[in-house]
Amino acid sequence: MSLVPQTPLENDIASEGTAVADEASESLSPLVMAASRVEVQQWELDRAEQALAEVVQDALEEGTEPEAVAQATGLTTNDVDRLLHTGSLQIIPQQ
């Protein structure tokens, strides 16, 4: 907000700018909402993977065989190893 009084022309320009911004905002709203949902889902997945990694590590430290952990979790032994060492099941592509 400007502390300097605006002229009628400045008010018109500001109003037009606000109307264009509102229109753009309305058309982008579904995109913003979808992106927000993806972010929330990714955050929840990250938390779930971290919890799984902790439980897998506990089971292995208690002497459970990696094959048994894999079978109980529905993962491969490679997935169990990756989860244990990286805390994630996501494969990061080599660059």
MDAnalysis code that builds the backbone (N, CA, C; Angstrom):
import MDAnalysis as mda
import numpy as np

u = mda.Universe.empty(285, n_residues=95, atom_resindex=np.repeat(np.arange(95), 3), trajectory=True)
u.add_TopologyAttr("name", ["N", "CA", "C"] * 95)
u.add_TopologyAttr("resid", np.arange(1, 96))
u.add_TopologyAttr("resname", ["MET", "SER", "LEU", "VAL", "PRO", "GLN", "THR", "PRO", "LEU", "GLU", "ASN", "ASP", "ILE", "ALA", "SER", "GLU", "GLY", "THR", "ALA", "VAL", "ALA", "ASP", "GLU", "ALA", "SER", "GLU", "SER", "LEU", "SER", "PRO", "LEU", "VAL", "MET", "ALA", "ALA", "SER", "ARG", "VAL", "GLU", "VAL", "GLN", "GLN", "TRP", "GLU", "LEU", "ASP", "ARG", "ALA", "GLU", "GLN", "ALA", "LEU", "ALA", "GLU", "VAL", "VAL", "GLN", "ASP", "ALA", "LEU", "GLU", "GLU", "GLY", "THR", "GLU", "PRO", "GLU", "ALA", "VAL", "ALA", "GLN", "ALA", "THR", "GLY", "LEU", "THR", "THR", "ASN", "ASP", "VAL", "ASP", "ARG", "LEU", "LEU", "HIS", "THR", "GLY", "SER", "LEU", "GLN", "ILE", "ILE", "PRO", "GLN", "GLN"])
u.atoms.positions = np.array([
    [0.847, -1.166, 0.000],
    [0.000, 0.000, 0.000],
    [0.893, 1.229, 0.000],
    [0.538, 2.161, -0.859],
    [1.310, 3.387, -1.004],
    [0.826, 4.415, 0.011],
    [1.769, 5.140, 0.592],
    [1.416, 6.209, 1.514],
    [1.141, 7.506, 0.774],
    [1.549, 7.552, -0.496],
    [1.343, 8.730, -1.319],
    [-0.025, 8.614, -1.974],
    [-0.860, 9.669, -1.929],
    [-2.175, 9.595, -2.574],
    [-2.025, 9.280, -4.054],
    [-2.903, 8.413, -4.554],
    [-2.841, 8.009, -5.947],
    [-3.804, 8.851, -6.775],
    [-3.400, 9.061, -8.023],
    [-4.267, 9.772, -8.962],
    [-5.323, 8.806, -9.467],
    [-6.413, 9.317, -10.065],
    [-7.423, 8.418, -10.628],
    [-6.830, 7.451, -11.654],
    [-5.875, 7.897, -12.460],
    [-5.249, 7.018, -13.442],
    [-4.475, 5.903, -12.740],
    [-3.736, 6.244, -11.699],
    [-3.001, 5.233, -10.949],
    [-3.957, 4.229, -10.306],
    [-5.088, 4.719, -9.808],
    [-6.093, 3.826, -9.228],
    [-6.641, 2.860, -10.279],
    [-6.911, 3.375, -11.499],
    [-7.416, 2.527, -12.584],
    [-6.393, 1.456, -12.958],
    [-5.147, 1.868, -13.061],
    [-4.085, 0.922, -13.420],
    [-3.956, -0.143, -12.342],
    [-3.993, 0.273, -11.092],
    [-3.892, -0.678, -9.987],
    [-5.068, -1.640, -9.995],
    [-6.278, -1.129, -10.266],
    [-7.466, -1.981, -10.313],
    [-7.368, -2.996, -11.439],
    [-6.912, -2.547, -12.609],
    [-6.752, -3.465, -13.737],
    [-5.714, -4.532, -13.419],
    [-4.638, -4.129, -12.801],
    [-3.596, -5.092, -12.424],
    [-4.115, -6.109, -11.442],
    [-4.912, -5.665, -10.478],
    [-5.504, -6.571, -9.496],
    [-6.460, -7.541, -10.164],
    [-7.270, -7.042, -11.109],
    [-8.220, -7.904, -11.816],
    [-7.488, -8.968, -12.616],
    [-6.405, -8.602, -13.295],
    [-5.621, -9.571, -14.064],
    [-4.993, -10.592, -13.125],
    [-4.464, -10.131, -12.008],
    [-3.861, -11.050, -11.038],
    [-4.907, -11.992, -10.464],
    [-6.100, -11.479, -10.162],
    [-7.177, -12.331, -9.644],
    [-7.577, -13.386, -10.665],
    [-7.697, -12.983, -11.935],
    [-8.073, -13.922, -12.999],
    [-6.997, -14.999, -13.149],
    [-5.739, -14.608, -13.138],
    [-4.646, -15.572, -13.250],
    [-4.641, -16.500, -12.048],
    [-4.890, -15.935, -10.879],
    [-4.920, -16.727, -9.659],
    [-6.018, -17.774, -9.715],
    [-7.193, -17.395, -10.196],
    [-8.306, -18.331, -10.302],
    [-7.991, -19.449, -11.287],
    [-7.360, -19.133, -12.412],
    [-7.063, -20.161, -13.406],
    [-5.938, -21.080, -12.937],
    [-5.067, -20.589, -12.068],
    [-3.963, -21.403, -11.562],
    [-4.325, -22.146, -10.284],
    [-5.452, -21.824, -9.699],
    [-5.840, -22.434, -8.436],
    [-5.828, -23.960, -8.466],
    [-6.390, -24.607, -9.512],
    [-6.322, -26.076, -9.537],
    [-4.885, -26.594, -9.582],
    [-4.000, -25.868, -10.263],
    [-2.599, -26.272, -10.318],
    [-1.948, -26.162, -8.949],
    [-2.223, -25.060, -8.271],
    [-1.657, -24.857, -6.941],
    [-2.159, -25.934, -5.981],
    [-3.444, -26.239, -6.058],
    [-4.016, -27.265, -5.178],
    [-3.413, -28.636, -5.477],
    [-3.272, -28.983, -6.743],
    [-2.702, -30.278, -7.117],
    [-1.245, -30.370, -6.646],
    [-0.486, -29.313, -6.847],
    [0.914, -29.306, -6.411],
    [1.004, -29.431, -4.895],
    [0.100, -28.793, -4.205],
    [0.072, -28.872, -2.749],
    [-0.220, -30.297, -2.293],
    [-1.175, -30.953, -2.948],
    [-1.499, -32.336, -2.591],
    [-0.307, -33.256, -2.834],
    [0.404, -33.045, -3.930],
    [1.588, -33.860, -4.216],
    [2.631, -33.658, -3.122],
    [2.835, -32.415, -2.708],
    [3.810, -32.115, -1.663],
    [3.444, -32.815, -0.354],
    [2.170, -32.782, 0.002],
    [1.715, -33.439, 1.231],
    [1.925, -34.946, 1.133],
    [1.556, -35.525, -0.009],
    [1.730, -36.966, -0.203],
    [3.203, -37.354, -0.136],
    [4.079, -36.540, -0.736],
    [5.507, -36.838, -0.708],
    [6.038, -36.769, 0.719],
    [5.578, -35.788, 1.477],
    [6.010, -35.653, 2.864],
    [5.565, -36.869, 3.675],
    [4.330, -37.307, 3.474],
    [3.825, -38.483, 4.188],
    [4.593, -39.742, 3.786],
    [4.905, -39.883, 2.506],
    [5.687, -41.024, 2.040],
    [7.080, -41.012, 2.666],
    [7.703, -39.851, 2.722],
    [9.028, -39.733, 3.343],
    [8.977, -40.162, 4.807],
    [7.953, -39.733, 5.527],
    [7.810, -40.122, 6.944],
    [7.588, -41.620, 7.083],
    [6.760, -42.206, 6.207],
    [6.495, -43.634, 6.258],
    [7.762, -44.436, 5.958],
    [8.536, -43.994, 4.968],
    [9.791, -44.677, 4.648],
    [10.768, -44.592, 5.813],
    [10.828, -43.447, 6.463],
    [11.728, -43.294, 7.607],
    [11.311, -44.233, 8.734],
    [10.014, -44.325, 8.996],
    [9.517, -45.231, 10.035],
    [9.836, -46.680, 9.675],
    [9.638, -47.047, 8.405],
    [9.956, -48.396, 7.956],
    [11.448, -48.672, 8.104],
    [12.287, -47.720, 7.737],
    [13.737, -47.889, 7.853],
    [14.132, -48.137, 9.305],
    [13.513, -47.425, 10.222],
    [13.828, -47.606, 11.647],
    [13.419, -48.991, 12.128],
    [12.241, -49.457, 11.706],
    [11.763, -50.779, 12.127],
    [12.617, -51.884, 11.503],
    [12.987, -51.696, 10.239],
    [13.862, -52.671, 9.576],
    [15.200, -52.739, 10.300],
    [15.754, -51.593, 10.618],
    [17.037, -51.575, 11.324],
    [16.916, -52.259, 12.679],
    [15.842, -51.988, 13.413],
    [15.629, -52.641, 14.707],
    [15.558, -54.151, 14.548],
    [14.816, -54.620, 13.546],
    [14.667, -56.059, 13.323],
    [16.013, -56.701, 12.996],
    [16.801, -56.054, 12.165],
    [18.106, -56.608, 11.804],
    [19.057, -56.603, 12.994],
    [19.005, -55.548, 13.809],
    [19.856, -55.483, 15.006],
    [19.475, -56.555, 16.021],
    [18.207, -56.963, 16.017],
    [17.750, -58.020, 16.921],
    [18.074, -59.413, 16.379],
    [18.670, -59.464, 15.187],
    [19.106, -60.732, 14.634],
    [18.189, -61.336, 13.586],
    [17.156, -60.637, 13.183],
    [16.284, -61.147, 12.132],
    [17.053, -61.169, 10.815],
    [16.935, -62.271, 10.104],
    [17.632, -62.408, 8.825],
    [17.059, -61.431, 7.795],
    [17.916, -60.844, 6.954],
    [17.431, -59.915, 5.929],
    [16.347, -60.511, 5.029],
    [16.473, -61.803, 4.722],
    [15.469, -62.455, 3.883],
    [14.103, -62.469, 4.569],
    [14.097, -62.691, 5.885],
    [12.845, -62.701, 6.638],
    [12.237, -61.296, 6.691],
    [13.096, -60.298, 6.846],
    [12.620, -58.907, 6.840],
    [12.015, -58.587, 5.480],
    [12.712, -58.988, 4.422],
    [12.218, -58.736, 3.067],
    [10.862, -59.397, 2.864],
    [10.740, -60.641, 3.275],
    [9.478, -61.356, 3.095],
    [8.355, -60.703, 3.908],
    [8.637, -60.308, 5.127],
    [7.618, -59.706, 5.995],
    [7.156, -58.345, 5.485],
    [8.046, -57.622, 4.827],
    [7.711, -56.282, 4.358],
    [7.280, -56.244, 2.901],
    [7.462, -57.376, 2.201],
    [7.118, -57.400, 0.781],
    [8.168, -56.731, -0.082],
    [9.350, -56.582, 0.459],
    [10.455, -55.964, -0.268],
    [11.433, -57.026, -0.732],
    [12.310, -56.660, -1.637],
    [13.419, -57.534, -2.002],
    [14.535, -57.333, -0.991],
    [15.485, -58.259, -0.972],
    [16.622, -58.059, -0.061],
    [17.433, -56.836, -0.474],
    [17.467, -56.535, -1.778],
    [18.142, -55.303, -2.235],
    [17.429, -54.070, -1.701],
    [16.073, -54.096, -1.701],
    [15.308, -52.967, -1.156],
    [15.582, -52.805, 0.337],
    [15.652, -53.915, 1.061],
    [15.938, -53.867, 2.505],
    [17.308, -53.245, 2.727],
    [18.290, -53.667, 1.938],
    [19.639, -53.121, 2.061],
    [19.657, -51.632, 1.754],
    [18.983, -51.232, 0.670],
    [18.918, -49.812, 0.294],
    [18.239, -48.998, 1.393],
    [17.131, -49.507, 1.899],
    [16.395, -48.807, 2.953],
    [17.252, -48.645, 4.199],
    [17.990, -49.695, 4.538],
    [18.839, -49.660, 5.721],
    [19.967, -48.646, 5.579],
    [20.552, -48.573, 4.386],
    [21.713, -47.701, 4.196],
    [21.377, -46.270, 3.795],
    [20.227, -46.064, 3.139],
    [19.904, -44.714, 2.670],
    [18.685, -44.122, 3.364],
    [17.880, -44.975, 4.007],
    [16.650, -44.492, 4.633],
    [15.532, -44.249, 3.634],
    [15.741, -44.697, 2.378],
    [14.750, -44.456, 1.342],
    [14.701, -45.641, 0.383],
    [13.540, -45.849, -0.184],
    [13.394, -46.871, -1.217],
    [13.579, -46.288, -2.605],
    [13.610, -44.971, -2.696],
    [13.702, -44.304, -3.991],
    [15.101, -44.449, -4.551],
    [15.139, -44.792, -5.829],
    [16.421, -44.928, -6.507],
    [16.765, -43.575, -7.126],
    [17.910, -43.051, -6.778],
    [18.362, -41.773, -7.330],
    [19.173, -42.073, -8.582],
    [18.737, -41.557, -9.756],
    [19.446, -41.845, -10.992],
    [20.875, -41.310, -10.971],
    [21.765, -42.086, -11.550],
    [23.163, -41.667, -11.664],
    [23.264, -40.577, -12.723],
    [24.094, -39.567, -12.475],
    [24.247, -38.486, -13.456],
    [25.625, -38.508, -14.045],
])
